[in-house]
Amino acid sequence: MSENNDCQDGWCGPAPFANTPPMGLAPELRDVQDVLPDWAQLAPALHEDAYATADALWWSRKLGEKMSLGADVAALMRNEEDARAVQSALAGVLGWWPADRAPRYWKSGAANRQTALLHVPLPESGVQQGLACAAAPPTVFNLRGAEAEIALRIGQDISAQQAAALTPESALALVDDVAVAIEWVDVRWRDGLQAPALALLADGQCHGGLALGEWLPASVLAGRDWAQQVCTVAVNGEAPRRFTGTHSLGDPAWLLLDWLQHVARCYGSVPAGTVVTTGSWCGCLKLEAGDRLAVVFEGLGQLGWQF
């Protein structure tokens, strides 16, 4: 474990993995008492070496503070499967989605078509929908990053057998609705976005929250030239920045087949109404407290978020 004696952020010493609150907390938090979840009982799929990672993230969410270094726990996870098991363990304890079905909201994407796609489920309580401007986050750990995206919603139940037989064309035909989306990017680790990849994956791949705009019928996608798709983003009413054809995969629906098959393999089926966000068109915009972001996708709608 690494030592860090920089106490400027209210914490000193190695990562906390104990059944009492970490030492060095702010005075108003020092009386907090709780007992960590019994991971062996509640999350039997979680490897015991990864308990420390789950402990650290549980304390961060419990206290609303970035408590530990991702670099301290990454080596305790053997692979991507362990990192995903940590997120699933936290989901079960914190009630992020019902245990009897697949998560309803996902993020998916990659830097380009040559890079393996990454699919990550999202806490359902962190999704804001039906608002012209999403409300400010109640707790911010490291940053108010924002990404302008397109979200796709599946219109029917899909079994694992059906998912395995899909083609890119038949996967696209399963989309019933499309909406503008904004993903809030945040991370619970003290080393923020510099934390190792497995630590970031265990933490939900830098996810803070999701806002979804008005749902439009999938027919708006027919014949759409994504290379010419315009997305504009504006902060605090300033002149908007314009992005044209800047999706990393060239087409946000390119990932559908791989994503649907991933969900079906992991959970046995993909329920109707399951939503996937498909990657940023503007990179990750770093915002400050109080900033208001406005996103417009020409022909697809608009959405705001007050950060």
NORTAFEN-V813733 format. One record per helix or strand. SS is the DSSP state (a for helix, b for strand). FROM is the first residue (numbers start at 1). TO is the last residue. Records with the same first field share a line. If there is no record, write none. Layout:
SS=FROM-TO, FROM-TO
//
This chain:
a=27-29, 39-42, 48-63, 70-76, 80-94, 124-126, 160-164, 168-172, 192-194, 197-202, 218-221, 226-228, 252-267
b=105-109, 118-121, 127-129, 133-134, 144-154, 158-159, 175-185, 207-212, 216-217, 230-235, 241-244, 269-270, 275-277, 285-287, 292-297, 301-306
//
